[in-house]
Amino acid sequence: MWKLSIFRRERPGFALVFTILIALAMIVPVMILASNAASRRRRVSGEAVSDRVLTVADATIDRILNKINTFPFTFNTPSIVDNEGNVDEATKKAQDYLISYYISQLNGGVPDITDPEGSCNTISNNVSTYLYNLQTQEYYAVWDSTNDKIASVSSVGPDGDIKNSTLKNLNSGNILNGGMEANFPNYKKDNLWMEIDTNTQYCPGTPDEWKIRVTSYLLSKPNIKRTIEAIASRGKIETSTSTTSVEKANGNWYTREVSTETTTVYFSDFSGLYHTKVYFGKYETTRGAIRSDSNIYMGGWAEDPVYAHGRVYDQALDDGWAHDGRFGPDRKRLYWAKTHGYAYDGYPKATWPNGDKALFGSKYVRDPVGDDGLQDKAFSDYYVNGDATIVFSVVTDANGNKIGKVTINGVTYDMPPNGAIFVNGDATVSGTVKGRCTVGARGNIYIGGNILYDNPPRTDKNTPIPPGYTPDSLGLIAYDNIVIPVSTFNSHHHLEIDAAMLAVHGWFGIGSGYTWHRINGSGEYEAWWNGCQAVYSGGNAPAIGDGWGNVKGYDIQHTNYDWNLYDFGPPPFYPPTNSHDTEHTTVRYVIVTDANTLNHLRSLKKEDLTQIDPSASDYDPEHPYKYYYNGTWYYYGTTFNLVNTAAATAHMNPTDLYRISWKEQIAEPVRP
């Protein structure tokens, strides 16, 4: 049981009144015990009830004052940082967070360090509910078991939160699940239970004040309420501040996942996946993992790991087989790549029959009832029995909202509701995509021009993901080939394809009718493959060289992985390739998206981080820093921003608490 503290009051004569009221409160249990032999139907007069509830309300004021006075005022807020260098803003946030922390101990709720001001406003208006048993003289509270403190309530009265919510006996510490209805079924009529609804606020000023409001009533007579408001004074909040210019780690953060390939691996997990051996020219750069069921000849620069079922070589086909290949973000040589996880030999083969399943399901004829493959899942407007020209576009409605559209053989539709389009022939695709969709074709898919996302792909894994970001995504799955016709090449010497491409039995590359030109690095013929590509056959490619400095197609290519495919998942119905029947280790860096965690990590300075030793097992030149937080190691790259910051820490020192005013308010009961 809590002890009442004696407080200095400025209301003349109230000590005498309070003494009388306490005496009355002590008489009440005796009267109730004496009346146990009588029927519970005995009426309680309104005046007697009013006196009782006023006594309990005032006693609760004292208990809350005592609670405040015994707070362990050693709590300091985390250092609240304002990245614009505004000291006043940092101070305000620190004070708001301190206030919300202490008020939450009385009103319930959980402070949010990412929004101190909003958190303070919300918690200051919360209402908490106590219960008092007149017979046992025990206090109870509606309890937040998750955070082990008083809960905020959304409804008061006999049928409010007390009815079914968790309660805590504040005298014994026992937790009661199921609320009053489960534990004290006669609580509405036995004249034993009082409800006390409370709200406490802290008001910075001169002097600083605590304002406490309490409404009390008998649950069997809930219409007879008495409300008391008291104001008490306490010392002010103090803050310490500093300003400095520091290097902030406020880019993307990652967790490092090391696992065997027992989880689903998709064709879209690799910027390039090839069934046959593959050659990359001296001017090519790749971002995202490259994988082959045979050998890889990396004559260009692979910024991310390269996996070969056969072997990885560093030779350039278009430069007389010179050892031009470079690996990792620092352009290291092949030996380094193979000893530091950037080039793997003996990697398992992909499971290519899954591409057939994605297109056709269990059989090669359309069966909408079966709903197995793209041909079955595509609704009638999005199923073409023959060849099709498909153009994606974006329109703006009357409210300024962008809406994705698709035109199929001259007829414009909304984007398919389930994301499936199937062409039972050849498909020619171009345009700007808004939304998520996969086009499957029984024959070839021809690139009719640029294929762009309205919301650009994330080809740099360190690009921050803004709040509410929704990526666009297009899958192109051809049973045969994905072809760049000569007409497209002639009209688009610079070509961009934003898509996840899969040629299940064929190749991705240029068509017929191309002429030779001398290879050069000027960028006259340059292409960007932003997404991923998986091709079964090496019979063709976007650039074909003769080994003597002549080339057809795009002699400069940028194979860039769209990291949205990994962070947000593949396009609709895009197939997996579970490729291992033995354990195989894979390392992935997964971007951190949790707002609270990111808020903390991005507030860190470069000097707060641990620089990883290059000989350590978790060293990666793209993520050379790490930080341990809440039981997890988080990894960071090499980009630090120099910013002016202001930091503030708030604390409150304990002083003697006393009432400076007291008044009863009949017309303003406490409610949520």
N, C-alpha and C positions, 0 to 999 in steps of 0.2 A: 504494500500500500504506500502511496506517495505521502510524504509529510507536507503539511501546509507551511509555507514560509511567512514570516511577518514582514509586511512591506510598509514603507512610509507613504502615506496618502495625503493628498492636499484637500480632499473633500471633508469639510468640517463635520464631525460627529459620526462619520461612517464607521469608525472602529466599533462604536457602541452598537450600531445597527448590525454590523457583521457578527459581533459576538452573540447577539440575540438570535440571529439567523442560524449560526452554527449550533447553538443550543437546540433550536427547533429541529435542525437536521438530525441531531443525535436522538431526539425524542421520537422521530418518525419511525425508525426500525422497531422500537419498543411497542409503539402503537400498532404496527402491522403484526408483530408477533402475537400481541394480545388479541388481535382480531382474527387469528387463524381459525379459531373455533367457530367463528361466525361465517355466514354465507358470503361468498365472494361477490354476490349480487348487491351487497350494500353500496349505496350511492356515495360518491365522494363529492363534496360541495365544491363549486367553482372557486370560491375564495380560498379554501384549503389547498386545492390543487395549485392555484396561482402562487400561493406562498411557498409551496414545496419547490416548484420549478424555478422560482426566483432564487431560492437558496442554492439549488444545484447549479444554476447558471453562474452565480457569483463564485461558488467554489471552483468551478471549472476555469473561470478567469484566473483565479489564483494559481491553479495547477499549470496553466499555460505560461503564466509569468514565471513560475518556478522552473518550468522546463527551459525557458529562454535563459534564465539566470544561471542555469547549470550546463548550458551548452559548452562543449569543449572548444572554446574559441582559439584554437590553435590551427584551424583550417586555413590554408592559403590557397587561393585559386591557382590553377595552372597558369603559366605565363601566357597571357592573352596577347597575340601579336597582330598588329595592323601593318600590312605589307606596304602601305603608302606612306609610312612614317608618321602617321597622325597620333600624337601622344594622347590627346583628349579622347579620341575614339577608342584607343586601346584601354584607357582608364575606365571609360564608361562600360565597356564590355566586361572588364574584370569585376567591376562593382556589381553589375547586373548578375553575373554568374554567381558571385558570393551570396547576394541576396536570395537568388533562386535556390541555392543549395540549402541555406538555413530555413527559408520559408517552407521548402519541401518537407522538412522534418515535422512541420506542424499542419500543413495543408495537403500533403501527399504530392505525388508527381515526381518526375525525374528531370533534373536540369540537362539542357542540351548545350554542350560547349560550342557547337557550330552556330547556334543562334541564341546567344545570351540574353539579348533584349526580349525577343519573343518568348523565350523560356521563362524569364522573370515575370512578364505580364501574365502569362498563362497560369503559372503556379501561384502568383499573388491572388488570383481570383478563384483558386480551387477552394472547395469546401470539404472538410473532414467531419466524420460523425463518431461520437462516443455514445455509449449506453451506460446507464447507472441502475443497478438493482437496489431498490430501497430496502429489501429484506436482508440481503447478504452484504450490502454496502460495497459491492465490487464494481469496478469500472471495466468496460469492454470498449473495443474500437473496431470499426471496419478496417480490415488489415490487408496490406499489400505484401503477400508472402514472398513474391519474387524479389522485392527489394528490401524486405524485412523492415517495414516502417508503416506508419499510418497511410491509409489509402485516400485518394480523392474520390468523392462520390458524385454521381450524376443525378441522383434523385434522393430526396429526403422524405421522412414520414414513415408510418407503419408499413406501407407497401413499397418503400423506396429500396435503396441498396441493402439495408439491414436485413431484408426479408430472406435473401438467398446468398449474400456475399460471405466471404470468409471473415470470421471474427477472432479477436485475440482478447483473452482475459488478461487485463493489465496488472492484476494482482498476482495471479499464479503463473502467467506466461503461457498458458495452454492455448493452442490453436483449435478453433471450432469451425469445421467445414459445414456448409449448408445453411448458414445464417440462422436467424431467429426462428424461422418456420420449422427448421429441422431440429433445433436444440431446445427451444422454449415455445412450443406450439400455442400456448395460451397467452402469449406476450401482449396481444391487443386488448385483453379484457381482464387481466388479473390484478390490475392496479399496482404492479410491482416495478414496472420498467419506465425509465425516463430516457428520452433521446435528447442528445445535446449536439447541435450542429454548430460548427465553429469555422471562422475565417480569420486569419492573421496576416497582416501586411506590415512591411517595413517601409517607412517613409523618410528618405534622406532629406535633411534640412538643417535648420538651426533652432533648437537642437534636433538631432535625429530622433524619430519616434517609432515605437511599435504600436500598431492599432489592432486591438483584439475585439472581435464581435462574437457573441455567443447567444444562441437561441435554445431554450430548453422547454420541453413539454412532456406530459405523461402520455405514453402511447395509447392508453385507453381513453384519453381526453385530448387528442392532438390539436383541437381547436383553441385550447387555452395555452397560449404561448407567452413567454416573457423573454425579452431580448436585452442584453447588457452590452454596452461598448465601453472599453477602457483604453486609455492611452498611457503608455509608459515610456520613459526616456532612457536612452543608453548612449554610450560613446559612439562617435562617428566611425565609419569605415575609413581605413587608411590604405593608400596605394603607393607602391614604389614603381618608378618608371625608368625606362632607358631607351635610347635611340642609337642605332648603329647601322652600318652598311655591311651586309653579309652576303655570302654566296648561298642561295637557297636551293634545296633539292625539291623544287616545286613542279617537276615534270611527272611523267608516268612512273609508277612503282609496280613491282612484279613479285609474285611468289615463284619459287623454283620447285618444279615438280619432277621428280625422278621416279620412273615406274617402268614396269614391263608392259608390253603391248597386249594386255588382257582387256583393255577397254576398246571402244569402237574407234577405229581410225578411218577417216573419210578420204576419198580421192581429193577433196578440197583442202586437205591439211598440208599440201605441198604446192609450192608455186609452179613446179614442173615435175610431172611423174610420167616416166616413159618405159614402155615394155622392152624396147630395143636399146642398143647403145645410142648415146646422144653426144653431139658436139656443140660446144659453145665457142664462138669466135672471140678474137682478141679484143674487140670493142664491146663485147656483151658484158652486162652486169646483171646479177641476179640477187633478188631479195626474197627471203623465205626459203624454206628447205627445198632442195632438188633431190629427186630420187629416180633411180633406174633399175630395171630388172636385169640389166647387163652392165656395160662399162659406161663411165662418164668421163668425157674429155673436156675438162674445164679450162679453156684457153683464155677466158676472160676473168672476171672478178666475182666470186661467190661470197657475198657478205654473210650469209647464213649457212648452216651445215649442209653437206652434200652426202647422199647415201647411195651406194652402188651395190647391187647383188654381186657384180664382178669386182672391178677395181676402179678407183678414182685416179685419173691422170691429170697433169697440168699442161697438156700440150694443146696448141692452137692449130686447128686444121687450116685456117686461112692465113697462117703465117709460117708455112713450111715446117709445121710440127715443132715450133719453138716452145720452150717451157715458159709461156707467158702467164700461166694461171696463178691467181692470187686468192687467198681465202681469209675470211673473218673481217671484222671491221677495220683492222689495221693492215690489211693486204699482206698477210704472211704467206710464206711459201708452203708447198705441199707437205713437207716433213713435219713442220709445225702443226699444220691442220690435222694430220693423222694422229698426232700425239696430244692434241688439245680438244678433240671432239668436234672438229669442223670438217672432217672427211672420214667416211666409214666405208670399209670394204666388207663384203660378205653380208650385206643387208638382205633380209628376206624379200621374196617377190610379192607383188600385189595380186589381189584376187579379182581378175578382170571379168569373170562371168557375172559379177554383181552389177555391171553396167547393163547387161541384157535384162536382168531382173528389174532394174530401175525403169527401163523402157517398156517392157512387155509383161512383166509379172511372170506368172506360171505358164502362160501360153502366148503364141505370137498373133492371136486374133483378138480384136477388141471385145471385152466383156465387162460392161459397166457394173454389172452386179458383182463380179469377182473383185473389182477394185484393187487389183494387185500392182499394176504398173502405171506409168504416165498415160499410156493409151487408154487405160480403163478409168483413171481418175479424172481425166479432162472432161469437163462438161461439154454439152453439144456445141455451144457457140465457139468453144476453144479446141474443138477436134476437127481437123481438116483431112478429108479422105482424098488425098492428092497433094500436089505441090502448093506452097503458100509463100507469100511475101508478108513479112511481119515487121511493122514499124512501131516502135515505142515512142510515146510523146508525153508531155506534161502540159496541163491546162490549169488556169487559175479561175476559181469560181468567184461569185459576187462578193464573197466575204474575204477575198484575198488568199484563200487556202489553195495550195498546190495539190492537184489530183493527177495520179498516173492513169494513162490510157494506153490501149494497144489497138492498132489497126491491122486486121487480118484480111488479106485480099480485098482491100478497099473499104471494109466495114469496120467502124470504130466501136470499141467496147471499153468498159471499165477493165481494170486489171482483173485477171481471173480470181474468183473468191478464194479458191484453195491453192492458187499459185501454179496450176498445171495447164500447159498448152502442149498438144501433140499433133504432129504433121505426119500423115501416113504417106510420105513421099519426101521431096527435098524442101528445105525451108531457107529463105533468104532473110536475114535479120539485120536491123540497124535501128538507130534512134537513141532517145534519152529515156532511161528507165527510172521510174519512181515506184517503189514497192518491191515485193519479193516474188519471183516467178522463175519457173524452169521450162524451157522449150525442149521437147524431145522430137527427134526426127528419125523415121525408118531408113531414110537415105542419107544424103549429105546436108550439112548446114553451110550455107554460103554467107560470108560477111559482106553485107551490102554497103557498108560505110562505117563511120565511127559508131561505136556502141558505148555510151557514156552513162554514168549514174548521175541523177540529179543531186544527190548527196555524195560527194566524191569518195572513192575508196580510201582506206587508211593504209597507204603503202609504206608509211614510216610508223613502225610499232611504237615509237615514242610520242606520236601525236596524241595529245590529251583527248579523252572522250568527254564531250560536254554533257551537262545534265539533260536528260530527256532525249538523247541522241538515238535515232532510229536509222540503221544503215539500209541502203538499197542493195539488192542482191539479184543477180541473174545467172541461172544455170543454162548451159547449152550442151545437150547430150545428143550426139549423132551416132547412129549405128555404124556409119561409114566414116566419112572424112569431114573435117571443118576446113573449108576452102576460102582463101582470099583470091577472088577472081582478078584477072588482069585489068578489068574495067575499074574495079575498086582501087587497085594499085595506081592506075593512071590518074585517077581523080583524087587520090589520097596518098601522096608521097610521104605524108606524116599521118600515121594511122594509130588510133587508140581503141583498144577493146577492154572494157570493164566487165568482166564476166568470169565465171567458173566454167571451163570448157573441158569436155570429155569426148574423145573420139574412141568409141568402144572397140571397133575393129580396124580403124583407119588412122589417118595422120592429120596433123594441123599444119597448114602451110599454103604456099602459093599454088595457083592453078596453071593451066596451059596458056600459051601465047606470050610469055615473058621473054624479054631480050636481055642479053648480057650487058653489064656495065662494069667499069673498073671500080674495085673496092676503094672507098675513101672514108675518112673519118670526119667529113664536113657536116654530116647530118642531113644531106640532101634526101636520103631515103632512110627514114627513122620511124621506129614503131615502139609502142608501149603496150605490153600485155599486163594489165592491172587486175589481178585476181588469182587465177591458177589455170593450169592446163595439164591434162592427162591424155596421152596419145599412145595407142597400141603399136602403131607401125612407124618405122623410120623411113618410109618410102618417100617422104617429102618434108619440107620445113619452110618457114617464112623466108629463109635465105638459103640459096644453093650456090656453093662455090666450086670452081673447077680445079682448085689447088694452085693456080697460076696467077691469082690476083683478080680474077673475073668473078662476078656474082650476079645472080638473079634475085630480085626481091629486096628485102630490107636488110642492108648490111650493118646497120646499127639497131640493136634491139635492147629493150629494157624489160626484163622479166621481173615484175614486182608483185610480191604477194600482197593480197588484200587481207590485212590482219583482222578485219571484221569477220572473215570466214572462220577464224579460230575463236575469237572472243564472243561472237554472236551466233555461230553455227552456220552450216552450209545452206545453200538455197533449198527450196522445198523439194523433197523426194530425191535429193542428191544421194548417190549410193555410198555405202561404206566399203572399205577394203580391209577386213581383218586379215592381216597378212602373216601371222606367226603361229606356228604350232609349238615353238620353243620360246623360252624366255628371252626377251631382247630389251635392253635398257634404252629408254628414250628420255631426254631432258627437254622440258618445256618451261618457258617463262610466261606465266599467266598474269595478265594485267589486273591490278587491284581496282575494284570499282566501289567498295563500301565507303560511303561518304565520311563516316566518323574516322575510319582508319586513314583514309587519304588526307583528311584535314590535319591529322597529327603528323603524318609522314611528310607532307608538303611544307610543314612549318619548320622542318629540321634544317640546320645549317650543314654545310659540307664537313665542318669539323666534328659534327655529331656522328658521322657515319664511320663505319669500319672499312678501310680499304683492304680488299682481298689480296692475299699474297698470290702471285702468278703460279706458284707451285701447289696451291691448295686445290682440293678436289672439286670445289664449287666455283673455281675461278672461271670467268667468262669475260673477255675483253669488252663485250657490249654491256655488261652489268658488273663493273669492277668494284661496286660499293654495296654494302649491306647494313641492315639495322635490325636489331631484335626488339620486337614490340608485342606485348600480350601473348607471349609464348610462341611467336612465329618469326622466322627470319624473312625480311623483305629486301629485295634487290633493286638497285638503282643504276642508271647509266652514267654518262659522262657529261651531261648538260646541266650546268648550274647557272642560275640567273643572279646577278648582282642587284640586290634590292635594298632600299632604305626601309628599315623596320622600326616600329616602336613597340615596346613590350611593357606590360603592366601586370603587377601582382597585387591582389587585394587581400586584406586581412582585417579582423575586428578584434579588439582587445576586450576582455571581460571587465565590466564595472558593476557596481551595485545597481540593481533594477528597482524602480519604484513607480507606482501609479502617479500620474499627474492630473488625471481626470477620470471620472466615472459617471456614467449616466445610463438610465434605462430608456430603451426605445421600443415603444409598444408597436408601432406600425411598420417596422422594418426588420422582419425576421431574416435570419441567414438562410440563403438557399443557393444552389448551384446556378 
